[in-house]
Amino acid sequence: MRTTLPALLLLSISVATSACKKNESSPPPPSTTTSKPAPSPGAPAPKALDTANIEKLAGVKGKLDNKSGVFKVSAPRDDLAMTISRDVRMTPPMGLTSWAAFQIMGDHVMVMGDIVMTEDQVNPVMSVALDNGLEVTALHNHFFWDEPKIMFMHIGGMGEESTLASAVGKVFGKVTETRGGKGQMPPAAKIDPAKSKLDTAKLNAIFGHEGEINGGVYKVTIGRTTKMG
Protein backbone atom coordinates (compact mmCIF):
# COMPACT_ATOMS: atom_id res chain seq x y z
CA MET A 1 0.00 0.00 0.00
CA ARG A 2 2.86 2.43 0.76
CA THR A 3 4.28 2.12 -2.79
CA THR A 4 0.97 2.51 -4.66
CA LEU A 5 -0.52 5.40 -2.62
CA PRO A 6 1.51 8.21 -4.30
CA ALA A 7 0.60 6.91 -7.76
CA LEU A 8 -3.07 6.83 -6.89
CA LEU A 9 -2.81 10.31 -5.42
CA LEU A 10 -1.17 11.70 -8.57
CA LEU A 11 -3.77 10.02 -10.74
CA SER A 12 -6.60 11.60 -8.77
CA ILE A 13 -5.04 15.05 -9.00
CA SER A 14 -4.45 14.62 -12.73
CA VAL A 15 -8.05 13.61 -13.39
CA ALA A 16 -9.37 16.49 -11.29
CA THR A 17 -7.16 18.98 -13.16
CA SER A 18 -8.33 17.71 -16.53
CA ALA A 19 -11.95 17.96 -15.44
CA CYS A 20 -11.46 21.56 -14.29
CA LYS A 21 -9.94 22.57 -17.63
CA LYS A 22 -12.75 20.88 -19.49
CA ASN A 23 -15.35 22.73 -17.43
CA GLU A 24 -13.61 26.06 -18.09
CA SER A 25 -13.69 25.59 -21.86
CA SER A 26 -17.14 24.00 -22.17
CA PRO A 27 -20.30 26.10 -21.80
CA PRO A 28 -22.71 25.00 -19.07
CA PRO A 29 -25.46 22.63 -20.22
CA PRO A 30 -28.90 24.15 -20.64
CA SER A 31 -31.04 24.00 -17.52
CA THR A 32 -33.76 21.35 -17.52
CA THR A 33 -35.57 22.63 -14.44
CA THR A 34 -38.69 24.71 -14.72
CA SER A 35 -38.81 27.77 -12.52
CA LYS A 36 -42.03 28.41 -10.63
CA PRO A 37 -43.66 31.76 -11.26
CA ALA A 38 -43.67 34.12 -8.31
CA PRO A 39 -47.05 34.56 -6.67
CA SER A 40 -48.91 37.57 -7.93
CA PRO A 41 -49.38 40.45 -5.51
CA GLY A 42 -53.14 39.98 -5.65
CA ALA A 43 -53.10 36.26 -4.70
CA PRO A 44 -55.50 35.38 -1.87
CA ALA A 45 -53.96 34.93 1.57
CA PRO A 46 -54.03 31.47 3.19
CA LYS A 47 -57.34 30.65 4.82
CA ALA A 48 -57.55 31.68 8.46
CA LEU A 49 -59.97 30.87 11.26
CA ASP A 50 -62.73 33.40 11.85
CA THR A 51 -62.13 33.61 15.59
CA ALA A 52 -64.93 36.13 16.16
CA ASN A 53 -67.38 33.76 14.46
CA ILE A 54 -66.20 30.82 16.58
CA GLU A 55 -66.59 32.82 19.79
CA LYS A 56 -70.07 33.93 18.79
CA LEU A 57 -71.29 30.41 17.98
CA ALA A 58 -69.51 28.68 20.87
CA GLY A 59 -70.76 31.28 23.33
CA VAL A 60 -67.41 31.62 25.09
CA LYS A 61 -64.20 33.59 24.59
CA GLY A 62 -61.02 32.13 23.20
CA LYS A 63 -57.34 32.75 22.55
CA LEU A 64 -55.35 32.27 19.34
CA ASP A 65 -51.90 30.71 19.34
CA ASN A 66 -50.31 32.46 16.36
CA LYS A 67 -47.44 29.98 16.16
CA SER A 68 -49.60 26.85 15.81
CA GLY A 69 -52.72 28.46 14.37
CA VAL A 70 -54.85 26.86 17.10
CA PHE A 71 -57.78 28.84 18.51
CA LYS A 72 -58.90 27.58 21.92
CA VAL A 73 -62.15 28.55 23.63
CA SER A 74 -62.60 27.81 27.34
CA ALA A 75 -65.48 27.54 29.81
CA PRO A 76 -64.33 27.34 33.46
CA ARG A 77 -66.56 25.28 35.76
CA ASP A 78 -66.55 27.86 38.55
CA ASP A 79 -69.92 26.53 39.72
CA LEU A 80 -68.38 23.33 41.09
CA ALA A 81 -67.54 23.17 44.79
CA MET A 82 -65.24 20.21 44.28
CA THR A 83 -62.80 18.80 46.81
CA ILE A 84 -60.20 16.04 46.84
CA SER A 85 -60.02 13.93 49.99
CA ARG A 86 -62.55 16.30 51.58
CA ASP A 87 -60.09 19.08 52.41
CA VAL A 88 -58.37 20.02 49.13
CA ARG A 89 -60.42 22.60 47.24
CA MET A 90 -60.17 22.35 43.45
CA THR A 91 -60.55 25.42 41.23
CA PRO A 92 -60.99 25.74 37.42
CA PRO A 93 -57.25 26.32 36.71
CA MET A 94 -56.51 23.03 38.48
CA GLY A 95 -58.29 20.98 35.82
CA LEU A 96 -61.94 22.02 35.95
CA THR A 97 -62.16 24.00 32.72
CA SER A 98 -63.99 22.77 29.62
CA TRP A 99 -62.32 23.71 26.35
CA ALA A 100 -62.41 23.19 22.59
CA ALA A 101 -59.54 23.91 20.17
CA PHE A 102 -59.96 24.67 16.46
CA GLN A 103 -57.34 24.35 13.73
CA ILE A 104 -57.37 24.40 9.94
CA MET A 105 -56.52 21.03 8.40
CA GLY A 106 -56.33 21.28 4.61
CA ASP A 107 -59.73 22.34 3.30
CA HIS A 108 -61.46 21.61 6.60
CA VAL A 109 -61.41 22.66 10.22
CA MET A 110 -60.67 20.21 13.02
CA VAL A 111 -61.91 20.56 16.58
CA MET A 112 -60.87 18.69 19.70
CA GLY A 113 -61.96 19.35 23.25
CA ASP A 114 -62.48 18.17 26.81
CA ILE A 115 -65.77 18.75 28.61
CA VAL A 116 -65.99 18.81 32.42
CA MET A 117 -69.19 17.32 33.83
CA THR A 118 -70.78 15.86 36.92
CA GLU A 119 -72.09 12.31 36.59
CA ASP A 120 -75.71 13.39 36.07
CA GLN A 121 -74.65 15.60 33.14
CA VAL A 122 -72.97 12.85 31.13
CA ASN A 123 -75.99 11.44 29.29
CA PRO A 124 -77.69 14.73 28.31
CA VAL A 125 -74.43 16.44 27.30
CA MET A 126 -73.15 13.43 25.37
CA SER A 127 -76.47 13.18 23.53
CA VAL A 128 -76.18 16.81 22.41
CA ALA A 129 -72.61 16.23 21.18
CA LEU A 130 -73.57 13.17 19.14
CA ASP A 131 -76.80 14.70 17.82
CA ASN A 132 -74.80 17.63 16.43
CA GLY A 133 -72.20 15.59 14.58
CA LEU A 134 -69.37 15.56 17.09
CA GLU A 135 -67.48 12.40 18.01
CA VAL A 136 -67.11 11.33 21.62
CA THR A 137 -63.63 9.83 21.78
CA ALA A 138 -63.29 9.24 25.52
CA LEU A 139 -65.18 9.41 28.80
CA HIS A 140 -63.24 9.02 32.04
CA ASN A 141 -62.23 10.61 35.32
CA HIS A 142 -59.04 12.54 36.08
CA PHE A 143 -59.11 12.47 39.88
CA PHE A 144 -59.39 10.08 42.80
CA TRP A 145 -61.46 10.79 45.92
CA ASP A 146 -63.18 13.76 44.30
CA GLU A 147 -66.50 15.03 45.60
CA PRO A 148 -68.67 15.41 43.64
CA LYS A 149 -67.43 12.85 41.15
CA ILE A 150 -66.26 14.65 38.00
CA MET A 151 -66.21 13.09 34.54
CA PHE A 152 -64.33 14.29 31.47
CA MET A 153 -65.65 13.78 27.95
CA HIS A 154 -63.32 14.17 24.98
CA ILE A 155 -64.94 15.43 21.79
CA GLY A 156 -63.66 15.74 18.23
CA GLY A 157 -64.81 16.59 14.76
CA MET A 158 -63.80 17.57 11.24
CA GLY A 159 -65.80 19.79 8.94
CA GLU A 160 -66.93 23.35 8.35
CA GLU A 161 -65.97 25.98 10.90
CA SER A 162 -69.44 27.32 11.70
CA THR A 163 -70.94 23.84 11.96
CA LEU A 164 -68.30 22.71 14.45
CA ALA A 165 -68.40 25.92 16.48
CA SER A 166 -72.19 25.74 16.68
CA ALA A 167 -72.02 22.12 17.87
CA VAL A 168 -69.49 23.05 20.55
CA GLY A 169 -71.71 25.94 21.62
CA LYS A 170 -74.65 23.59 22.07
CA VAL A 171 -72.51 21.27 24.19
CA PHE A 172 -71.40 24.16 26.40
CA GLY A 173 -75.01 25.32 26.57
CA LYS A 174 -76.21 21.92 27.75
CA VAL A 175 -73.55 21.87 30.44
CA THR A 176 -74.82 25.23 31.72
CA GLU A 177 -78.44 24.10 31.51
CA THR A 178 -77.87 20.96 33.57
CA ARG A 179 -75.78 22.51 36.35
CA GLY A 180 -76.75 22.19 39.97
CA GLY A 181 -78.13 18.66 39.83
CA LYS A 182 -80.47 19.33 36.90
CA GLY A 183 -79.01 16.51 34.83
CA GLN A 184 -80.29 12.97 34.39
CA MET A 185 -80.18 10.65 37.37
CA PRO A 186 -80.52 6.86 37.00
CA PRO A 187 -83.91 5.38 37.87
CA ALA A 188 -84.23 4.04 41.38
CA ALA A 189 -83.97 0.26 41.31
CA LYS A 190 -83.04 -2.46 43.74
CA ILE A 191 -81.36 -5.33 41.93
CA ASP A 192 -79.70 -8.32 43.55
CA PRO A 193 -78.31 -10.66 40.85
CA ALA A 194 -78.26 -13.55 43.32
CA LYS A 195 -82.04 -13.36 43.57
CA SER A 196 -82.77 -12.96 39.87
CA LYS A 197 -84.61 -15.69 37.97
CA LEU A 198 -83.68 -16.08 34.34
CA ASP A 199 -85.21 -18.36 31.71
CA THR A 200 -81.94 -19.90 30.60
CA ALA A 201 -83.63 -22.18 28.05
CA LYS A 202 -85.08 -19.16 26.25
CA LEU A 203 -81.73 -17.37 26.33
CA ASN A 204 -79.97 -20.46 24.95
CA ALA A 205 -82.47 -20.58 22.09
CA ILE A 206 -81.94 -16.89 21.30
CA PHE A 207 -78.15 -17.13 21.24
CA GLY A 208 -78.03 -20.58 19.68
CA HIS A 209 -75.45 -21.57 22.26
CA GLU A 210 -75.53 -23.20 25.66
CA GLY A 211 -74.88 -20.73 28.45
CA GLU A 212 -74.27 -21.15 32.14
CA ILE A 213 -75.67 -19.41 35.18
CA ASN A 214 -73.67 -18.55 38.29
CA GLY A 215 -75.00 -16.55 41.22
CA GLY A 216 -77.94 -15.34 39.19
CA VAL A 217 -75.73 -14.18 36.31
CA TYR A 218 -76.15 -15.84 32.89
CA LYS A 219 -73.04 -16.07 30.73
CA VAL A 220 -72.71 -17.38 27.19
CA THR A 221 -69.34 -17.79 25.48
CA ILE A 222 -69.22 -17.85 21.68
CA GLY A 223 -65.89 -18.88 20.19
CA ARG A 224 -64.66 -18.50 16.65
CA THR A 225 -62.40 -20.78 14.65
CA THR A 226 -60.10 -19.18 12.11
CA LYS A 227 -56.90 -19.89 10.22
CA MET A 228 -53.78 -17.84 10.77
CA GLY A 229 -51.76 -17.23 7.61
C-alpha positions, 0 to 999 in steps of 0.5 A: 500500500505504501508504494501505490498510494503516491501513484493513486494520489497523482492520478486523482489530481491529474483527473481532477485537473483535466476535469477543471480545464474541461469545465472552463472551456465548455459552456454550461449545459442548458437547464432542464428545471422549470422555474415556478412563477412568483405569486402575484401580488393579488393572490389570496392569503391562506385561509384563516380561522374566523375567531370572532365567528367561533366565539359567537357560535360557541358562546365563550371567549377564546385565545389564538396561538399564532405559532400553531394556528390553534384557537382555543375557547374555554369555559371554566366550571366555577360553579363546582364546589369540588374537593379532593379527599374532603379538604383540598379545594379544586378550582378551574385552573386546576383541571376544571375547565372545559375547552375546545380547540380549532385548527385548519386542516387542509380544506377543513377545520378540526376541533378537539376538546375536553368537557368537564361534567358531573355524573348526572350531566354525562348522558344529556351532554353526550347526547347533544354532542352526538346529535350535532355531529361531534365524536365522543372519543373518551369518557373518564375521570381525572381524579381520585377521591373527588366530591362530587365525582367529576367526569371528562368527555373528549370530543372531536370533529372535522368539517366546516368551521361554523358547523363545528363551532355551533355544535361546541356551543350547544354542548357548552349550553347543555352543560350550563343548563344541567348545572346544579343537579339538573341533569339525568339521574338513573332510575331508582332500582333495587337489583340483587343478581343472586335473587334474579330468575332467568329463563336460561332455556329461552336465552340459549335458544336466542343465542343458539349456544348453551350458556351457564348461570352462576349466582344469578348471572347468565353467561354465554361464550361464543368462540370463533375458529379461524386460520392464521396465515 
